[in-house]
Structure formats: structure tokens, C-alpha cells
Amino acid sequence: MGRIGTEVAKRAKSFEMNILGYDPFLTEDRAKKLGVTKATLDDIAEQADFITVHTPLTKETRGLIDAEYFKKVKKGVRMINCARGGIIDEQALVDAVNSGIVAGAAIDVFEQEPPTNEGLTRNPKIIVTPHLGASTAEAQEKVALSVSEEIVDIFTTGAVQHAINVPHVSASAQRKIKPYLTLSEQMAEFLIQVFKKAPEQIKINYYGDLFGEDTGLLTRQIIKGLLSYYLDANVNIVNVMQILKEHGLSYSVQKNAAHKGFANYIELAVTHGDEEATIGCTVLNGFGGRIVSINGYRLDMKPEKNIYYISNTSMSPA
């Protein structure tokens, strides 16, 4: 139920269809505003006459609709995938069509492009289209020109000038917050894996010398780190706030001149219902970025690619 899924739902409603929507970020309030019934994947399998996929391809969504899922679907269902190849198991779909479980399918994206599964491409009950949206010569030329101009600006001025959804930050301000850019994303990526739930609310607090700096890029980097876990690599600092809005999520940012024991300190909290998780980080001169607090427990840890995290519930927060 992101931007595209929401637009498809609007059009389906105009034909007086009842819409079931699944999305880890979809809240009951947002579903009500959209006129959509929040459902589980099993609810959709059991009730839907048409199932249309509009999710990114991630570790969680790869093979989301597979042979086991087709055993649950309503007989005669029709499948549509215009999102990413690999979300629907292609061979499982072919088998379900051939057995009569699925009445027909329309597929625009494939596990391999161009597709190699002739059971998919030559099946009279499956419509296939060749995923061509951005593949015209004109589109590629314009993208190349735009990217080249932006790179020139970055190397000559040190600032991103023409990003539509990113606040302009001067080159001097970027130098000050640069040590925190990677760290802020790392802390968010770590926390969302510890929390293991899609956040409903995001709270970010900046302390110390960061009080007087433009922290807009850091905020975007943090939210990007959170959303990317459930979405995909296409989430970036340019589109992240729009994606946040599309999913109906709320966030807050506060700044405090107090130092919290460090010259600069960033604290991130995420909540889902009554559950909350927090993390704090800083940059230490000569040592770089450090994670110094997790769920109220003090520690000193360098963010690494692989971290083994164990929570001891017999301890009390420091």
C-alpha cells in the first residue's frame, strides 16, 4: 500500500470492488482513510478474486507468493505482478495456472530479464509484457545528462543543488555533519533488526553541538536506514520523506543543547503499539562513530558489518 498500490486501489474502488490491503506499515487509521480493509496475506489468499503485487523485492518478499501460497488461494483467482520479478515464484504460478487454481495472470516483471521460462511466456492464460518503462533511448539519455550535471555540481561546490526532496545544505555544513552521515544510517539499520517490527512512530533527538547544525540530511539518513529494511535499496535520502508520507508514518525531531556526556549525541526511538526500542550514538575524536546506548543500556561499540547482539533480561538498565 505504497504510492502505486494506493493508486491501483483507488481505481479498483471506482469499479465498486472491495479492497484488501497488506503492508507492514499500513495502520488501521490509514486503511480506513483509503477505504481499504487491512488484511493478512492469508486473508487475501482466501478471499481475493484478483491479487495484484506492488511491493519491492527484498529478502522478506522474495518468493512471497510461492507453491504453498497457491494452495491457500481462492480457486479462479487472477494474479498481476507489475512490481519486481521474484516476488511471485514463476514456476509455481505456471503450475497453478495449468492446474486450474489460477484462472489467469498478467506479468510485466520476471526473475530473469528477458524471461527464459517458456511455460510462462507461451502460456495462453498468462499475459506477459516486457518491462520497458524507463528503457527508451530518450529516457536513458536524459537520465545520463541529469546525473552528469549533478556530479559536476557536487565536485565543484561540495553541495547537492538540485535534489527535489532534499533540503539545501551548504558545503561547510556538510563537512560538519559528514562524520555522522554513515553512523546515523548504521544505528537505524541496527535498531530495526533488534526491534523486528515495522515502526509506527519514529523519534529522533539531537544533543550537544548538533543543536546548532542543519540536521535535515541526518534525519533522512536515519529514516532511510529504518525503512530500507522493509522496503528496498530504492529508498534514498531524496525520496525517503515521500515514502514515509505514503505509508502514513509519523516522526518527530527535537534538539537540545545539553551534551548528554558527549560533545554530540544522537538518540533514536521507534515504537509499535506499546513496544519501544532506543539507540544512541556519537562520534569520538580519534575513534570514529560509536554506538553507546541500546534500550537504556550503556555500552561502547563500533558499528561493524556483522554484530552478534545478545540481550540479558536479568539485568537492569544503567
C-alpha positions, 0 to 999 in steps of 0.5 A: 500500500505504497504510492502505486498500490494506493493508486491501483486501489483507488481505481479498483474502488471506482469499479465498486470492488472491495479492497484488501490491503497488506503492508507492514506499515499500513495502520488501521487509521490509514486503511480506513482513510483509503477505504481499504480493509487491512488484511493478512496475506492469508486473508487475501489468499482466501478471499481475493478474486484478483491479487495484484503485487506492488511491493519491492523485492527484498529478502522478506518478499522474495518468493512471497507468493510461492507453491504453498501460497497457491494452495491457500488461494481462492480457486479462479483467482487472477494474479498481476505482478507489475512490481519486481520479478521474484516476488511471485515464484514463476514456476509455481504460478505456471503450475497453478495456472495449468492446474486450474487454481489460477484462472489467469495472470498478467506479468510485466516483471520476471526473475530473469530479464528477458524471461527464459521460462517458456511455460510462462511466456507461451502460456495462453492464460498468462499475459506477459509484457516486457518491462520497458518503462524507463528503457527508451533511448530518450529516457536513458539519455536524459537520465545520463545528462541529469546525473552528469550535471549533478556530479559536476555540481557536487565536485565543484561546490561540495553541495547537492543543488538540485535534489527535489526532496532534499533540503539545501545544505551548504558545503561547510555544513556538510563537512560538519555533519559528514562524520555522522552521515554513515553512523546515523544510517548504521544505528537505524539499520541496527535498531530495526533488526533488534526491534523486528517490527515495522515502526509506527512512530519514529523519534529522533533527538539531537544533543550537544553541538548538533543543536546548532547544525542543519540536521535535515540530511541526518534525519533522512539518513536515519529514516532511510536506514529504518525503512530500507529494511522493509522496503528496498535499496530504492529508498534514498535520502531524496525520496525517503520523506515521500515514502514515509508520507505514503505509508502514513508514518509519523516522526518527530525531531527535537534538539537540545543543547545539553551534551548528554556526556558527549560533545554530540549525541544522537538518540533514536526511538521507534515504537509499535503499539506499546513496544519501544526500542532506543539507540544512541550514538556519537562520534569520538575524536580519534575513534570514529562513530560509536554506538553507546546506548541500546534500550537504556543500556550503556555500552561502547561499540563500533558499528561493524558489518556483522554484530552478534547482539545478545540481550540479558533480561536479568539485568537492569538498565544503567 
